[in-house]
């Protein structure tokens, strides 16, 4: 018999939620065959089988959370071990150590009192909450019993159809009363009316939902950032007319090459010379050794809204690639983040984060630093505002800025200088030509 424990998948991960088992007890598996999917604080990760053998027992079920080192599954492997090699995260144990790992010839159904909570991903639970649907009433289409988004939508459509039937039945009753055919119409509409009126009305009740999956990981990360970093935020705004003109001039060229040019690639390109000029903003603090680590790589995180929460895909070595390469990479990373298909390296290791709240429809905001970084810049929506220039009120397209920084390493004067230099580059983006890769 051989145990397989949840491995450390990187970035200080200490637990993961089991999204879906692709095998069940009694199945035979091959070496490196994908056997389950788990959700960490960064991504949904597929885990392969470390051996070739037979699944004897699954210890952690779909929807449950396992900690690193917890036993997930027990395998029965061949006696000679010729086709399987124990992985570093697996432990060989005697068969007599775990008598429960041998499947029973006649399994006994679990009593209803021990039934586990409904199996559903965080996005599914969010949709059900928004539609006011009790997941326990939804019938899963997945053989493993996991409820999907399609299941929730189908249930909502059936419920809406029932409401429409009731409305039509009442309308038919009114018409029949005028025609003297009440009895005939009621017999036609009775099933719909009975279905909707047999259940007594109950008062609305608050709904509780476990904090799991990506939402839980985001909460933990934000708590750590807010608790360990003394935040301060500097605000400003910048005239975006020159930047908008540059983007409009470059868009047709980018489209000819199959690339969609948004403002974010331009902001990334503008921020690189600032991080080189102000190296503390591209640093981190070793809290144990009380040392400042100045990073010589420029990995820019870009906050991205997904249906399940905010993710930060990372544009690695942004100082070594062109503007069009940045735009193309960001388009792929953003789509991958929304689909939850990015790998862990693509979601970790950033040295500075940009949060374009304007892309979410927001005008401004106070961003929380992405630990262990020391600063984050939020860029708001470009919008026309009345401003005074040389004593005259004119309308200019302005961009709000909010720079949050770790006050242990950066003070207000340095933050002000950083923003002033950023404004200078935004208002004179042709300076990019001097540092083009």
N, C-alpha and C positions, 0 to 999 in steps of 0.2 A: 504493500500500500504506500502511496505517496501523497503528501499534502502539497498544495500550492497556496502560497500566501500572497496577499495584496502587496505588490512591490512599490517602492518609492519611484514615482514617475517623474520626479524632478521638481525644481523650484520650491523646495521645502514642503511639498505636499504631505499631509498627514492623514487624510481620509478621502474617500471617494464614494459616490452613490452608484449602486449597481443599476444601470439603465436597462440592460436586457441580456439574458443568457441565450446564447445561440445553440446550446446543447442542453440535454437533460440527463438525469440519472439513468444509467443503462446504455447510453450512447457510446459508441466507439469513436475515438478521435485520433487524428493523425498529428504528428509532430508539427508545430507551427500553424495548425489550423485555428482560425479565429473562433474563440469559444464564448467571449462575452464582451460587452461594451460598458465602460464605466465613465462617469462624469466627474472631472476634477474641477478645481476653481478656474481652469483655463479652457478646457476643451473636452469633447467626448472622445475617448481613446479606446481603440480596439486592442484586446489582449489575446495573444495566441497561446495555444496549449504548449507547455514546456516538455511534454512527453507524448508518446504514442501509447494508447491504452484504452481503458474503459472507465467512464465516469461512474464512480461508486456512490458518491454523495455530494450534493451541493449544499454548502453551509450558509451562504448569505444569498437571500432571494432578491428578485427584482424589486426595486424601490427602497431597499434597505441600504444603510450607510455602513461601510466597513473602514476600519482604521488600517494604516500601513502595518503589516505583520499579521493581520487577522487571516485565518484559514478560510479561503473561499471555496475550495473544492478538493475532494479526495479522489485519487485515481487508483485503479487496479492496473498494474503493468505486468508485462510478460516476465516469467521467472528468470529467463536468461538476460533480460534487459538489453537484448541485442539491438532493438529498434528505438530505444528511448534513452535519453540522457538527461538526468536531473538538472534543472536550472539552478542558478545561484539563489533564486528566491523560493526554491522548493526544499522540502525536508522529507527524507525517507523515514518511515516509521513502521514498526512491526504490525502485522495484521491484527494481532490480539489486543493491540493498544486501544483501538477504536471499534468495539463490536457493533456500534450503531452504523458504521459505514457500510455494512453488508445489507443490500436491499432486502426487505421482507418479501416473502413469496406472496403474501396477501396483504397489501397495504391497507391501513385503516384510515378512514376519512377523518379529518380533523373536525372537532366540534365547532359549531358556529361561533362560540365565545372566543376561540383562539384565532379567528379569521384575521389575516393581515389587512392593513389599510389598502385602499384602492391603488393599483399600480398605474402610474401616469407620470409623464415627464412634467417639469415645471411649466413649460409653455402650455401644455394641455390643461393643467390646473388653473393657470391664469385665464385662459379662454373660458373655462367652465365658470369661474368666479364672475367674470364680466357678463356672462349670459344668465347668471343666476341658476345654474344647473348643479344638482347634487350628483357627483360622480358615481355614487353607489347605485343610482338608478340607470346608469348607462351600461349597455351590454357591449363588452369588448369584442372586436372582430379578430384581434390577434390571438392565435392559439395559446400563447403563453399567458393570456389574461390581462395584458397591458392595454389600457385605453389610449387610443390615438386621437389626434385633432379631428380626423374625419368622423370618428365615432361620436364625438361631442357635437359636431355640426349636424350630423344625421339625426341625433336625438332632438336637437333644437328645431330642425325642420319638421319632424313628426309632431312635436308639441305645438308648433305654430299652425300646422295643418289641422290639429284638433280644435284649436281656437277658431279657425276659419269655419270649420264644420258647425260649431255651435252657433256662430253668428248667422250662418246660412239657414240653420234650422229655425232660429227665431224669426228670420225674415219670411220663411215659408209659412210659419204658423200665422203670422199677421195676414199674409195674402189669403190663406185658406179661410180665415175667419170671415173675410169679406165675401168669399165665394161659397161659404157654407160647407166647406170640405175640411173642417178642422181635424176630424178623426183620421181621415186618410193621410193627411200631411204629417200628423203627429206620429203615425205608425212608421212613416218613412224616416222621420228625423229622430225617433226614439233612441236608437243606438248612440248617436252622437251626443244627445242631451244627457242620457243616462251616464255615459262615460265621464262627462264633465261635472255632473251634479252629485254623483254618489259620494265623492270624497268631500268631507266637511272642510270648510275654510279654516285654516290655521294661521295664527299670527306669524308675521315674518320673524325669523330668528337670525341672529348673527352667525356668520360662518367662520370657522377656524381652519386654517391651512398651515401645515408644517412648513417651516422655513428650510427648504431643501434645494439641492441642485445649484445652479449658477447663482440664483438669488442669495442663497446662504453664503456662498464663497465671496460674493461681492460685499455682503454685509460684514463678514469677518475682515476682509481686506481694508474696508473703509474704517472699521473700528480701530484696526492696528495703526493705520496712517494717522487718524485723528488723535489717538491716544499717545502715540510716540513722537509725533512731530509738532512742535509749536508753530502753528500756521500764522502767517500774516499775508495780506493781499493788497496789492497796489492797483489802482484803476486809472485808465486814461482812454482816449479815443484818437483816431487817426483818420486823416483825409484819404479815402480809398480811390479817388478818381484816377490817379495815374496807374494804380494796380489794375483797376477795372479795364482801363484802356489797353494795357499790356495783354491782359487775358483775352480780350476781344480780338486783338491782332494775332495772337498765337493760336486761338481755337481752330481756325480753318486748317492751319498747317498740321495741328495735332490730329484732327479728324481725318485728314488725308492718310495719316499713318495708323489709323484705327485706334486712336487714344482719345478719351474724353478728358479734357482739361478743366478741372475745377479750381477753386481758389486754394484748396489745401496743399497741392504740390508747390504752389508759389510760396505759401507760408513756410513750408518745410525748407525750401531753398533759401529763403530769407533768414531763417533762424540759425542755419549752420554757421555763417560767419560770426554771429553774435555769441554762440557757444564757444567758439575759438577765442574770441576777444574777451569773454567773461567766463573763464574755465570753471569757476565755482558752480555755475548753473548746470554744468554737465558732470557734476561730481556726486558722491554719496558719502555718508558718514558711517564709519565702522564704529558702532555704538559700544562694543566691548573693549576695543583697543583705543577708542577715542582718537581716531585718525581720519583725516579727510582723504578720500580716494578720488583723485582727478582722472576721469576716464579719457582715454585717447581714441576711443571709438565713438561714433556718433550714430546711435540707434534711436530713431525717433518713434515714439509711440503715438498712435492716432486714435483717440477715443471714438468708438463706433457703437451706435445704438443697434441692438438686435431685439427680436421679439422677447427674449428671455432676460435681457439686461444689458448693461454696458460692458463691452469688451475692448481691449486695447491691443490690436495687432501692431507688430513692430516692423518698421522699415529699417533694415539693417544697413550699416555703412552708407548712410544717406549722403555723406560728403563725397562719395566716390562715383556717383551716378548722375546722369543728366536729368534735366527737368522732365522730359518725356518718359524716361525710365522710372522716375519717381511716380508720375501719374499712372503709368501702366501697372506698376507694382501695387500702388495703393488701391486701384480698382479691383485687382485680384484679391488683395488682403481683406478689403471691406466686404466683398461678396462672400469670401470664405468665412469671415466672422459671423455674418448673418446666417449662413447655412450650418455653422458649427463644424466645419470640415478642416480648419487649420490645425497644424501640428503644434505641440508645445513650444518648440523653438520660435515659431512665428508669433507667439503670444507672450513672450517673456524676454527679459534682458534689456528693456528700453533704458536709455540714459536721460531722456527728457521727453515730456509728453505735451502734445498739442490737443486741445479740445475745441473743435470748431462748433460751438453751440449754435452758430448761425445756421448750420446745416440741419439742426433739429427744430428750427423755427424760433429759437430764442434770441433775444437781443443782447443779453449779458448774463453773468452768473458768477458765483464764487466757487472756483474749482477746488477739489481736495487733492493734495499731492499724492502721486502714485508711488507709494513706498517701494524701494528704498531711495527713490529720487529725491531731489531737494527743491524742485520747482516744476510748475505746470502753467502753461499759458492758455487761457480761454479767449477765443476770438468770436465776437458776436456777429449778428446779421448786419450786412451793409445796407444802410437806409439813409434816405435824404433827411438832412437836418439844417435848420437855420443857424449859421455861425457868423461871427463877426471877424472880418479881415480888413485891416487898415481903416477901421471906423465905419465900414459898410457891412450891412447884413446881407448875406448871400446864402444860397442853398448849395450844400455840398454833400456828397455821399460819404457818410462817416461810418467807421468801424469801431465798436466798443472793444476795449481790451481789459482783461483781468489777469494779473500775474500773482499767483500764490507761491510763497517761498518759505523755506525752512529758516526760521529766524535765528537758529543756532549758527548757521553758516553765512547767511545773507541778511544784511540790514536794509533799512528803507532807502538809504542813499544809493546803494548798489542796485537795488531793484528799480529805482527811478532812472538811473543811468541806463540800465538795460532796456527799459521801455522807451526812453528817449531815442536810443540808437535804433531800436526796432521801428519806431515811427519814421525816422529818417530814411530807412531802407524801403519801407512801404510807400512813402511819398515820392521816393526816387528809385524805383525798382530797376532802372537801367544800370545801377551799380552792380547788379548781378553779373553783368558782362565781365567785370573785373575778376570774378572768382569762378567762372564757368568751368565745369569739368568736361 
